[in-house]
Amino acid sequence: MAGGKETPRQKMIGMMYLVLTALLALQVNSAILLKFRTLDEALMGANSKTANSTKAQIEDMEKKAAETKLPKDLARVETGKQVQVKADELVTYINSLRTDIIKRSGGFGEDGVTYANPSAEDAVAMEMIGAGNNKNPGKAKELKKRLDDYVAYIKQYAPTAAPLALDAKEDPIARKDEHQKNKDFAELNFGNTPMVAALAVLAEKENAVRRYESEALGMISGQLGKEIIKFDKISTAVSAESKVVAAGTKYKAEMYLTASSSQLTPVMTARGQRLQIKDGKGQVEFTAQAGAYDKEGNSKQTWEGVITIKRDGKDSTFTVKQEYVVAKPVMQIQSASVQALYLNCGNKLSVQVPALGSVYDPSFTASGAQVIKGAAKGEVTLIPNAKDVKLSVASGGNKIGDQDFKVRLIPKPEIVVTAGGRPIDFKRGMASPGPREISISAKPDESFKNFLPEDARYRVTQFEIALVRGKRPVGAPQTINGNSINLNAYAAQAQPNDRYMVEVKQVQRMNFRQQVETVAGIQNTLFNIPLN
């Protein structure tokens, strides 16, 4: 239970508290009041289980002390019981506040289950905040004092215990809220607070008290029998010169017995960092790094460790030194077009480093491009904004390598004019009075479309058409905001040797982010359709 790690139940309670904080900021309605009560009941249920767990911790400590029969262990059990008494006293006080709040708000309804007035903000304020004078200071002030005193007491056994009664300026969430940051503990937790929400706040405080109690008992329990060294775990071990051996060479290893004690609490460090201990064995884990590699891509490194145990009240220290080889990781980059990227397009890459296996945790940065990390491991999208791009890859904060890319411009789409679904032959023209309808489309470059189909979506959004006789238009040219036009109105005027003049004014492209941009360099593209 010791240390900074939380159990799944404690994580669940922390999440409940965040939900409680969010609910307090909402406008209150019956549905939210019901959620407050559900949250309160869930917290109280968890508190009951935690209380039972701490009782089991005391019983386990008593059994261990009876086995060791050491005076120091008996004293530690008494210390644990005193920790339990302190927690019980504070929990009893908190539960008395719950009873007082329920009573002041009208108690229970006729069914004996639901509350008579679950909102009752005024009743909560009078009970917990009071009138702000010496005659009626409110009970939140006394609650804050007791919580602060408890944390000061418990920190001697659980040093990581954080304050439980914060003013808004000390709360990491409330201090950022303009409406909350100037409130004290009482106003922050019980001001404008429905009765059921106040009960949930008290339930959360009780849970924190029980959590600190359990953490403190875990720290004390860990000291039991530390003066006795009993090697009760024996196992075999093998130390080989290398796990990889070439055919025709000798394999060399040492085989031996190891012993450890389940009651021993050694302190182990490696490379200056304290280790987590499992079954008496320090778990050495660090990210391998090397400044230089040999021609085969390997770099020999060493690490040192220290093991310290108590023997006869004195520290005994043992030193470990181990060699290892760091192999240079090789990046594998896969893409439809890996040699060059397209400007302002979503170029999707898959960057894998097989040598790192399951520990591969990539992060990406780039010069000359925006980076979007993909959902799957190693997937990244580069959006170039310069002619050259350098992609930098790291894993777990350690640099793996760089990859340079050239950037090419997006090829211009081909403008296609069709009549009746067929392309128009501009040299031969069409029989007078010409087509009844024409459509204009922008066809992407085939290679570009195959590489980046989501960036190769074009449409003609504006063009101008006129019926021309000789050198003069018949009537005013017509601007079309779209990609097609019905020519029935023109057909009545069309004569042999006339021509339709079509001028493309605007083409747009939709990219992979569903954003639309105007394609440059295509405007004022002119087509003439002769009428025979």
C-alpha positions as CSV (number, residue, x, y, z in Angstrom):
1,M,0.0,0.0,0.0
2,A,3.0,2.3,0.4
3,G,4.4,4.7,-2.2
4,G,2.7,6.8,-4.8
5,K,0.8,4.0,-6.7
6,E,-3.0,3.8,-6.4
7,T,-5.2,0.7,-6.4
8,P,-7.9,0.4,-9.0
9,R,-10.5,1.2,-6.3
10,Q,-8.6,4.3,-5.3
11,K,-8.4,5.4,-9.0
12,M,-12.2,4.8,-9.2
13,I,-12.7,7.1,-6.2
14,G,-10.5,9.8,-7.7
15,M,-12.7,9.7,-10.8
16,M,-15.8,9.9,-8.7
17,Y,-14.4,13.0,-7.1
18,L,-13.8,14.6,-10.5
19,V,-17.4,13.9,-11.4
20,L,-18.5,15.4,-8.2
21,T,-16.5,18.6,-8.8
22,A,-18.1,18.8,-12.3
23,L,-21.6,18.3,-11.1
24,L,-21.2,21.0,-8.5
25,A,-20.7,23.5,-11.3
26,L,-23.9,22.6,-13.1
27,Q,-27.4,24.0,-12.7
28,V,-29.2,21.7,-10.3
29,N,-32.2,19.7,-11.4
30,S,-33.8,16.5,-10.2
31,A,-31.7,14.3,-12.5
32,I,-28.5,15.8,-11.2
33,L,-29.7,15.5,-7.6
34,L,-30.3,11.8,-8.2
35,K,-26.8,11.5,-9.7
36,F,-25.4,13.2,-6.6
37,R,-27.1,10.6,-4.4
38,T,-25.9,7.7,-6.6
39,L,-22.3,9.1,-6.3
40,D,-22.6,9.5,-2.5
41,E,-23.9,5.9,-2.1
42,A,-21.1,4.6,-4.3
43,L,-18.5,6.4,-2.3
44,M,-19.9,5.2,1.0
45,G,-20.0,1.7,-0.3
46,A,-16.3,2.0,-1.2
47,N,-15.5,3.5,2.2
48,S,-17.1,0.5,3.9
49,K,-14.9,-1.9,2.0
50,T,-11.8,0.1,2.7
51,A,-12.6,0.1,6.4
52,N,-12.9,-3.7,6.3
53,S,-9.6,-3.8,4.5
54,T,-7.8,-1.7,7.1
55,K,-9.1,-4.0,9.8
56,A,-7.7,-6.9,7.9
57,Q,-4.3,-5.1,7.7
58,I,-4.2,-4.8,11.5
59,E,-5.0,-8.5,11.9
60,D,-2.3,-9.4,9.5
61,M,0.2,-7.3,11.4
62,E,-0.8,-9.0,14.7
63,K,-0.1,-12.4,13.1
64,K,3.3,-11.4,11.8
65,A,4.3,-9.9,15.2
66,A,3.2,-13.1,16.9
67,E,5.6,-15.0,14.6
68,T,8.6,-12.8,15.0
69,K,8.0,-12.1,18.8
70,L,10.2,-9.0,18.5
71,P,9.4,-6.1,20.9
72,K,9.8,-3.7,18.0
73,D,7.2,-5.5,16.0
74,L,4.7,-5.5,18.9
75,A,5.3,-1.8,19.3
76,R,4.6,-1.3,15.5
77,V,1.3,-3.2,15.9
78,E,0.3,-0.8,18.7
79,T,1.3,2.2,16.4
80,G,-0.9,0.7,13.7
81,K,-3.8,0.5,16.1
82,Q,-3.3,4.1,17.1
83,V,-3.5,5.1,13.4
84,Q,-6.7,3.2,13.1
85,V,-8.2,4.9,16.2
86,K,-7.3,8.3,14.7
87,A,-9.0,7.5,11.4
88,D,-12.1,6.0,13.2
89,E,-12.4,9.2,15.3
90,L,-12.3,11.5,12.3
91,V,-14.7,9.2,10.3
92,T,-17.1,9.2,13.2
93,Y,-17.1,13.0,13.3
94,I,-17.6,13.2,9.5
95,N,-20.6,10.8,9.8
96,S,-22.1,13.0,12.6
97,L,-22.0,15.9,10.1
98,R,-23.8,13.8,7.6
99,T,-26.5,13.1,10.2
100,D,-26.8,16.7,11.1
101,I,-27.2,17.9,7.5
102,I,-29.8,15.2,6.8
103,K,-31.7,16.2,9.9
104,R,-31.5,20.0,9.2
105,S,-32.7,19.5,5.7
106,G,-35.9,17.7,6.8
107,G,-34.7,14.1,7.2
108,F,-36.1,11.3,5.1
109,G,-39.4,11.2,3.2
110,E,-42.4,9.1,4.1
111,D,-40.8,6.0,2.5
112,G,-37.8,6.2,4.8
113,V,-35.5,6.0,1.8
114,T,-35.6,9.2,-0.2
115,Y,-34.6,12.5,1.3
116,A,-37.4,15.0,2.2
117,N,-35.5,17.8,0.5
118,P,-32.5,16.6,-1.5
119,S,-31.6,20.1,-2.7
120,A,-31.8,22.1,0.7
121,E,-28.9,24.5,-0.2
122,D,-29.9,26.8,2.7
123,A,-29.8,24.0,5.2
124,V,-26.4,23.0,4.1
125,A,-25.1,26.6,4.3
126,M,-26.5,27.1,7.8
127,E,-25.1,23.9,9.1
128,M,-21.6,24.0,7.5
129,I,-20.9,27.7,6.7
130,G,-23.1,29.4,9.4
131,A,-23.6,33.1,9.8
132,G,-19.9,34.0,9.7
133,N,-19.8,35.0,13.4
134,N,-18.6,33.5,16.7
135,K,-22.1,32.4,17.7
136,N,-22.6,30.4,14.5
137,P,-19.3,29.9,12.7
138,G,-20.5,26.8,10.8
139,K,-19.1,23.3,11.2
140,A,-16.9,23.4,8.1
141,K,-14.4,25.4,10.0
142,E,-14.0,22.6,12.6
143,L,-14.0,20.0,9.8
144,K,-11.1,21.8,8.1
145,K,-9.2,21.9,11.4
146,R,-9.7,18.2,12.0
147,L,-8.7,17.3,8.4
148,D,-5.6,19.4,8.6
149,D,-4.6,17.9,12.0
150,Y,-5.2,14.4,10.7
151,V,-3.0,15.0,7.6
152,A,-0.2,16.5,9.8
153,Y,-0.4,13.3,12.0
154,I,-0.6,10.8,9.2
155,K,2.3,12.3,7.2
156,Q,4.8,10.7,9.7
157,Y,3.7,7.3,8.3
158,A,2.5,8.3,4.8
159,P,4.8,11.2,3.7
160,T,3.0,11.6,0.4
161,A,-0.4,12.4,2.1
162,A,-1.7,15.7,0.5
163,P,-4.0,18.2,2.3
164,L,-7.7,17.3,2.4
165,A,-9.2,20.7,3.2
166,L,-8.0,23.2,0.5
167,D,-9.2,26.7,-0.1
168,A,-10.0,27.5,-3.7
169,K,-6.6,29.3,-4.2
170,E,-4.9,26.0,-3.3
171,D,-7.1,23.8,-5.4
172,P,-5.6,23.1,-8.8
173,I,-9.0,23.2,-10.5
174,A,-10.9,25.8,-8.5
175,R,-8.1,28.4,-8.6
176,K,-8.5,28.6,-12.4
177,D,-12.2,29.5,-12.1
178,E,-12.9,33.2,-11.9
179,H,-16.1,32.4,-9.9
180,Q,-14.4,30.0,-7.4
181,K,-10.8,31.1,-6.9
182,N,-11.5,33.5,-3.9
183,K,-13.6,31.1,-1.9
184,D,-12.4,29.4,1.3
185,F,-12.8,25.7,2.1
186,A,-16.3,26.1,3.5
187,E,-17.7,28.2,0.6
188,L,-16.0,26.1,-2.0
189,N,-17.4,22.8,-0.7
190,F,-20.7,23.8,0.9
191,G,-21.7,27.2,-0.6
192,N,-24.7,27.0,-3.0
193,T,-24.5,23.2,-2.6
194,P,-27.5,20.8,-2.6
195,M,-27.8,18.5,0.4
196,V,-27.0,15.4,-1.5
197,A,-23.9,17.0,-3.0
198,A,-22.7,18.0,0.5
199,L,-23.1,14.4,1.5
200,A,-21.0,13.3,-1.5
201,V,-18.3,15.8,-0.5
202,L,-18.2,14.4,3.0
203,A,-18.1,10.8,1.6
204,E,-15.1,11.8,-0.5
205,K,-13.3,13.2,2.5
206,E,-14.0,10.0,4.5
207,N,-12.6,8.0,1.6
208,A,-9.4,10.0,1.6
209,V,-9.1,9.5,5.4
210,R,-9.5,5.7,4.9
211,R,-7.0,5.8,2.0
212,Y,-4.4,7.5,4.1
213,E,-5.0,5.1,7.0
214,S,-4.5,2.2,4.7
215,E,-1.3,3.7,3.2
216,A,0.1,4.4,6.7
217,L,-0.7,0.9,7.8
218,G,1.1,-0.5,4.8
219,M,4.2,1.5,5.6
220,I,4.2,0.3,9.2
221,S,3.5,-3.3,8.2
222,G,6.4,-3.2,5.8
223,Q,8.7,-2.6,8.8
224,L,7.7,-5.8,10.6
225,G,10.5,-8.3,11.0
226,K,13.0,-6.1,9.2
227,E,15.6,-7.0,11.8
228,I,15.4,-10.7,10.9
229,I,17.1,-12.1,7.8
230,K,15.7,-15.4,6.9
231,F,16.5,-16.7,3.5
232,D,13.4,-18.7,2.7
233,K,13.4,-18.5,-1.1
234,I,15.9,-20.5,-3.0
235,S,16.1,-20.6,-6.8
236,T,18.4,-21.5,-9.6
237,A,20.1,-19.0,-11.9
238,V,22.2,-19.0,-15.0
239,S,24.6,-16.3,-16.2
240,A,25.6,-16.7,-19.8
241,E,28.3,-14.8,-21.6
242,S,25.9,-14.4,-24.5
243,K,22.5,-15.7,-25.4
244,V,23.4,-15.5,-29.1
245,V,26.2,-18.0,-30.2
246,A,27.5,-18.6,-33.7
247,A,27.7,-22.1,-35.0
248,G,31.1,-23.6,-34.3
249,T,31.8,-21.4,-31.3
250,K,31.6,-22.3,-27.6
251,Y,28.7,-21.5,-25.3
252,K,29.8,-20.5,-21.8
253,A,27.7,-19.9,-18.7
254,E,27.7,-20.2,-14.9
255,M,25.0,-22.0,-13.1
256,Y,24.3,-21.3,-9.3
257,L,21.8,-21.1,-6.5
258,T,20.3,-17.8,-5.3
259,A,18.5,-17.2,-2.0
260,S,16.3,-14.3,-0.8
261,S,14.2,-13.5,2.1
262,S,10.5,-12.6,1.9
263,Q,10.8,-10.6,5.2
264,L,13.9,-8.7,4.0
265,T,13.4,-5.2,2.7
266,P,16.6,-4.4,0.8
267,V,17.2,-1.1,-0.9
268,M,18.4,-1.6,-4.4
269,T,19.6,1.1,-6.9
270,A,20.9,0.9,-10.4
271,R,22.4,3.8,-12.3
272,G,21.5,6.0,-9.3
273,Q,17.8,5.2,-9.5
274,R,15.9,3.2,-6.8
275,L,14.4,0.0,-8.0
276,Q,11.1,-1.7,-7.5
277,I,11.6,-5.0,-5.7
278,K,9.6,-8.2,-6.7
279,D,10.2,-11.5,-4.8
280,G,13.4,-10.1,-3.4
281,K,14.8,-9.1,-6.9
282,G,15.3,-5.6,-8.0
283,Q,13.6,-4.9,-11.3
284,V,16.3,-3.2,-13.5
285,E,14.8,-1.3,-16.4
286,F,16.1,1.6,-18.3
287,T,16.2,2.9,-21.8
288,A,19.4,1.8,-23.6
289,Q,21.4,4.6,-25.2
290,A,24.7,4.8,-26.9
291,G,26.8,7.7,-28.1
292,A,28.6,5.9,-30.9
293,Y,28.3,2.5,-32.7
294,D,30.9,0.3,-34.2
295,K,30.8,-0.7,-37.9
296,E,28.5,-3.5,-37.1
297,G,26.0,-1.1,-35.4
298,N,26.8,-2.2,-31.8
299,S,27.9,-0.3,-28.7
300,K,29.3,-1.9,-25.6
301,Q,27.9,-0.3,-22.3
302,T,28.0,-1.1,-18.6
303,W,25.7,-0.4,-15.7
304,E,26.3,-0.5,-12.0
305,G,23.9,-1.4,-9.1
306,V,24.0,-1.3,-5.3
307,I,22.1,-3.6,-2.9
308,T,21.9,-2.5,0.8
309,I,20.4,-4.6,3.7
310,K,20.3,-4.2,7.4
311,R,22.3,-6.8,9.4
312,D,22.6,-6.5,13.2
313,G,21.4,-2.9,12.9
314,K,24.0,-1.9,10.4
315,D,24.0,-1.4,6.6
316,S,25.6,-4.0,4.5
317,T,26.3,-2.9,0.9
318,F,26.9,-5.1,-2.2
319,T,27.9,-3.7,-5.6
320,V,26.9,-5.2,-9.0
321,K,28.4,-4.4,-12.4
322,Q,27.0,-5.7,-15.7
323,E,28.0,-5.3,-19.3
324,Y,25.5,-5.1,-22.2
325,V,25.4,-4.3,-25.9
326,V,23.3,-1.6,-27.5
327,A,22.3,-2.4,-31.1
328,K,21.6,0.6,-33.4
329,P,17.8,0.5,-34.2
330,V,16.9,0.6,-37.9
331,M,13.8,2.5,-39.0
332,Q,11.5,1.1,-41.7
333,I,9.3,3.7,-43.4
334,Q,6.5,2.6,-45.5
335,S,4.4,4.8,-47.7
336,A,2.7,4.8,-51.1
337,S,5.2,7.5,-52.1
338,V,8.1,7.4,-49.7
339,Q,10.8,9.1,-51.9
340,A,8.9,12.4,-52.1
341,L,6.0,14.0,-50.4
342,Y,3.2,16.2,-51.9
343,L,3.0,19.8,-50.8
344,N,0.0,20.7,-48.6
345,C,-1.3,17.1,-48.7
346,G,-1.8,14.4,-46.0
347,N,1.1,12.1,-46.7
348,K,0.6,9.0,-44.6
349,L,3.6,7.1,-43.4
350,S,4.2,4.0,-41.3
351,V,7.4,4.3,-39.3
352,Q,8.5,1.1,-37.6
353,V,11.6,0.0,-35.6
354,P,11.4,-3.8,-35.3
355,A,14.4,-4.0,-33.0
356,L,12.5,-2.2,-30.3
357,G,9.6,-4.6,-30.3
358,S,6.7,-4.0,-27.9
359,V,8.6,-1.1,-26.1
360,Y,8.4,1.0,-29.3
361,D,6.6,4.1,-28.3
362,P,7.1,6.6,-31.1
363,S,6.9,10.4,-31.2
364,F,7.4,12.5,-34.2
365,T,8.6,16.0,-35.0
366,A,9.4,17.6,-38.4
367,S,10.9,20.6,-40.0
368,G,9.1,21.9,-43.1
369,A,5.9,20.0,-42.3
370,Q,3.0,19.7,-39.9
371,V,2.9,16.4,-38.0
372,I,-0.3,14.5,-37.2
373,K,0.2,11.3,-35.2
374,G,-1.9,8.4,-36.3
375,A,-4.1,6.1,-34.1
376,A,-1.9,3.0,-34.7
377,K,1.6,2.7,-33.4
378,G,4.1,4.2,-35.9
379,E,1.5,5.9,-38.1
380,V,2.1,9.5,-38.9
381,T,0.8,12.0,-41.4
382,L,3.1,14.8,-42.8
383,I,1.7,17.9,-44.3
384,P,4.6,19.6,-46.1
385,N,4.8,23.4,-46.3
386,A,8.4,23.7,-47.6
387,K,10.4,22.1,-50.4
388,D,12.4,19.8,-48.0
389,V,11.1,17.9,-45.0
390,K,13.2,16.3,-42.2
391,L,11.2,13.8,-40.0
392,S,12.7,13.1,-36.6
393,V,11.6,9.9,-34.8
394,A,12.0,9.2,-31.0
395,S,10.8,6.4,-28.8
396,G,10.0,7.0,-25.1
397,G,11.8,10.3,-25.4
398,N,15.0,8.9,-26.9
399,K,15.9,9.8,-30.4
400,I,15.9,7.0,-33.0
401,G,16.9,8.9,-36.2
402,D,16.0,11.3,-39.0
403,Q,14.6,10.8,-42.5
404,D,14.8,13.5,-45.2
405,F,12.2,13.9,-47.9
406,K,11.9,16.0,-51.1
407,V,8.6,17.7,-51.6
408,R,6.8,17.9,-55.0
409,L,4.0,20.2,-56.1
410,I,0.5,18.9,-56.7
411,P,0.1,18.2,-60.4
412,K,-2.6,20.2,-62.0
413,P,-5.9,18.4,-62.8
414,E,-7.0,18.0,-66.4
415,I,-10.1,20.0,-67.4
416,V,-12.6,17.8,-69.3
417,V,-15.7,19.2,-71.1
418,T,-18.4,16.7,-71.9
419,A,-21.7,16.7,-73.7
420,G,-24.2,13.9,-73.1
421,G,-21.5,12.2,-71.0
422,R,-19.0,12.1,-73.8
423,P,-15.9,14.3,-74.2
424,I,-16.2,17.0,-76.9
425,D,-13.9,16.9,-79.9
426,F,-12.9,20.6,-80.2
427,K,-11.3,20.2,-83.6
428,R,-14.3,18.6,-85.4
429,G,-16.9,20.6,-83.4
430,M,-20.5,19.6,-83.2
431,A,-23.5,19.9,-85.6
432,S,-25.6,23.1,-85.2
433,P,-27.4,24.0,-82.9
434,G,-24.9,22.1,-80.8
435,P,-25.2,20.3,-77.5
436,R,-28.2,20.6,-75.2
437,E,-26.1,20.4,-72.1
438,I,-22.4,20.5,-71.2
439,S,-20.6,19.5,-68.0
440,I,-17.1,20.4,-66.9
441,S,-15.0,18.3,-64.6
442,A,-11.4,18.4,-63.2
443,K,-9.7,15.0,-63.5
444,P,-6.8,14.5,-61.1
445,D,-3.4,13.3,-62.2
446,E,-3.6,9.4,-62.1
447,S,-0.4,8.9,-60.2
448,F,-1.3,11.6,-57.6
449,K,-4.8,10.0,-57.2
450,N,-3.3,6.6,-56.6
451,F,-0.9,7.8,-53.9
452,L,-3.3,10.2,-52.1
453,P,-6.9,9.6,-53.1
454,E,-8.3,11.7,-50.2
455,D,-6.3,14.8,-51.5
456,A,-7.2,14.3,-55.2
457,R,-10.8,15.4,-55.1
458,Y,-11.5,18.2,-57.6
459,R,-14.6,20.1,-58.9
460,V,-15.2,23.0,-61.2
461,T,-17.1,25.6,-59.3
462,Q,-17.4,28.4,-61.8
463,F,-17.2,29.0,-65.5
464,E,-18.3,31.4,-68.1
465,I,-20.1,30.6,-71.4
466,A,-21.0,32.6,-74.5
467,L,-22.4,31.9,-77.9
468,V,-20.1,33.7,-80.4
469,R,-20.8,34.6,-84.0
470,G,-17.7,35.8,-85.8
471,K,-15.9,37.9,-83.3
472,R,-18.8,39.0,-81.3
473,P,-20.9,37.2,-78.7
474,V,-24.6,36.7,-79.3
475,G,-26.0,38.3,-76.1
476,A,-24.1,38.7,-72.9
477,P,-21.8,35.9,-71.6
478,Q,-23.3,33.9,-68.8
479,T,-21.4,33.1,-65.5
480,I,-22.3,29.7,-64.0
481,N,-21.6,28.9,-60.4
482,G,-21.3,25.1,-60.8
483,N,-20.0,22.6,-63.3
484,S,-22.9,22.2,-65.9
485,I,-25.4,24.2,-67.9
486,N,-28.5,23.5,-70.0
487,L,-28.1,25.1,-73.4
488,N,-31.7,25.0,-74.6
489,A,-31.9,28.8,-74.4
490,Y,-28.9,29.2,-76.7
491,A,-29.9,26.5,-79.1
492,A,-32.7,28.7,-80.5
493,Q,-30.2,31.3,-81.5
494,A,-27.3,29.0,-82.6
495,Q,-26.3,28.9,-86.3
496,P,-23.8,27.0,-88.4
497,N,-20.3,28.5,-88.0
498,D,-21.1,29.9,-84.6
499,R,-19.1,28.6,-81.6
500,Y,-19.5,28.2,-77.9
501,M,-16.7,29.8,-75.9
502,V,-16.3,28.2,-72.5
503,E,-13.9,29.8,-70.0
504,V,-13.1,28.0,-66.6
505,K,-13.0,30.6,-63.8
506,Q,-12.5,28.5,-60.7
507,V,-11.5,24.9,-59.7
508,Q,-11.5,23.7,-56.0
509,R,-9.8,20.8,-54.3
510,M,-11.0,19.1,-51.1
511,N,-8.1,17.7,-49.0
512,F,-7.9,14.8,-46.6
513,R,-9.2,17.0,-43.7
514,Q,-12.3,17.9,-45.7
515,Q,-11.0,21.4,-46.2
516,V,-11.7,23.1,-49.6
517,E,-9.0,25.3,-51.3
518,T,-9.0,27.1,-54.7
519,V,-6.6,25.5,-57.2
520,A,-4.2,28.1,-58.6
521,G,-3.0,28.2,-62.2
522,I,-6.2,26.9,-63.8
523,Q,-8.3,30.0,-64.0
524,N,-9.0,31.5,-67.4
525,T,-8.7,28.1,-69.1
526,L,-10.5,28.6,-72.5
527,F,-12.3,26.1,-74.7
528,N,-14.1,26.7,-78.1
529,I,-16.8,24.4,-79.4
530,P,-17.3,25.0,-83.1
531,L,-20.8,24.5,-84.5
532,N,-21.0,23.0,-88.1
